[in-house]
Amino acid sequence: MNITVVGTGYVGLVTGACFAEMGNSVACVDIDQDKVERLRQGDIPIYEPGLDAIVANNSKAGRLTFTSELSAAMADAQLHFIAVGTPPGEDGSADLTHVLQVAEEIGRHLNGYAVVVNKSTVPVGTADQVRQVIEEQLRARGRSDVQFDVVSNPEFLKEGAAIEDFMRPDRIVVGVESDHARQIMAELYQSFSRNHDKVMFMGVRDAELTKYAANAMLATKISFMNEIANLAERMGVDIEQVRKGIGSDSRIGYSFIYPGCGYGGSCFPKDVKALIRMGEAFDYSTDVLNAVEARNVAQKRRLFEKLAERLGSELNGATIGIWGLAFKPGTDDMREASSIELINALVAAGAKVRAYDPVAMDEATRYFPAEWLENGTMTLCAHQYDALMDADAMVLVTEWKPFRQPDFNAMRKLLKRPIIIDGRNQYDPHSLKQQGFDYTGIGRDIA
């Protein structure tokens, strides 16, 4: 099939590359000409394992192209995917500016039947707005005879495992309103779902809400477990044992019940806020989601609070070593990362920071003032152990694999004080305390 994908961010680039991998002819469109040129040269702007090879192979085969001209890309395409950003507005609601701009452009160039697919995460009712914008453009051109369908096809991609998620999905949610659109979408996804039960057709608005509800449920599990972990600390309970106990219940399961220093990334924070705003728009108070959001905001302060408890007034002038800057392992994405909250709080308290991340070092320069990097307030280190040199404490923020079994003897020699704040509960408290470390985790402050 001939496909256009508008937007070459995380979702758009993965979507286009994976469709091309299955033999489709895909044109990825972006208004950023410099980005388009970089992609043509094989320069991938995001870190996602395996994506560079898929882009290179399909570009070489001619199945995947990059352009800034949507009109030319649309000429022979049956499907137009909208995969642009929907950043949160000042009130937390999803900003549909880019989505509707793409819809307007599609309306200006649509000359025959096509399926317009919302791949972006969008609020309930967005498909209606997209349809209206396209129809307005067609009327202005005197082409109201041109037929089209608008479909909702939300993505469920985990950063760091996006290729696997796309190629071997748990489910494919497709919101359609016509049999014709349903037939085309079924044909598109048949190669991704030999088990046809994985393709779930439903109403367009149903699909739009499904995306938000899924992310909100996962965020709720995380915030709930963080709340229980904080309670466990006060009660002298090891949250790790509690986690095992409740996770063994098949109704609960082990996924997303690992306590930590809060969730981040491009999806959970944005989507929970957007769903809260949707509730307000319908005069409904989303009390559970409000609590989920509040707990996450507070949880991101826990690492700083634990350092302040350990160091007291000596935090002013201290040096803190940080392992991990990305919001989770497997990605260089730092959007809403807990490391940002921690580092900003440390600098405000008068501390200096030495930080290391396996892939997010370049990305980090976008999130902190250049002045900090120039005057030594913050140092981005070339090696994970360099971040610990003469540090008064070490904080594990992101659970990258190289951090899981480090050389604790070397760490103890490098640190001025043997303080470890484990934001992901990666280490054994008893073992580290026997080795002479002052260890604290999340819900694991046990004797």
JOSUL-V28540 format. One record per helix or strand. SS is the DSSP state (alpha for helix, beta for strand). FROM is the first residue (numbers start at 1). LEN is the number of residues. If there is no record, write none. Layout:
SS,FROM,LEN ; SS,FROM,LEN
//
This chain:
beta,2,5 ; alpha,10,12 ; beta,25,5 ; alpha,33,8 ; alpha,51,11 ; beta,64,4 ; alpha,70,5 ; beta,79,4 ; beta,88,1 ; beta,94,1 ; alpha,97,13 ; beta,114,5 ; alpha,126,16 ; beta,148,5 ; alpha,162,6 ; beta,172,4 ; alpha,179,14 ; alpha,196,3 ; beta,199,4 ; alpha,204,32 ; alpha,239,9 ; alpha,268,14 ; alpha,287,13 ; alpha,302,14 ; beta,319,5 ; alpha,338,11 ; beta,352,5 ; alpha,361,4 ; alpha,370,6 ; beta,378,3 ; alpha,386,3 ; beta,393,4 ; alpha,401,3 ; alpha,408,7 ; beta,419,4 ; alpha,429,6 ; beta,438,3
//
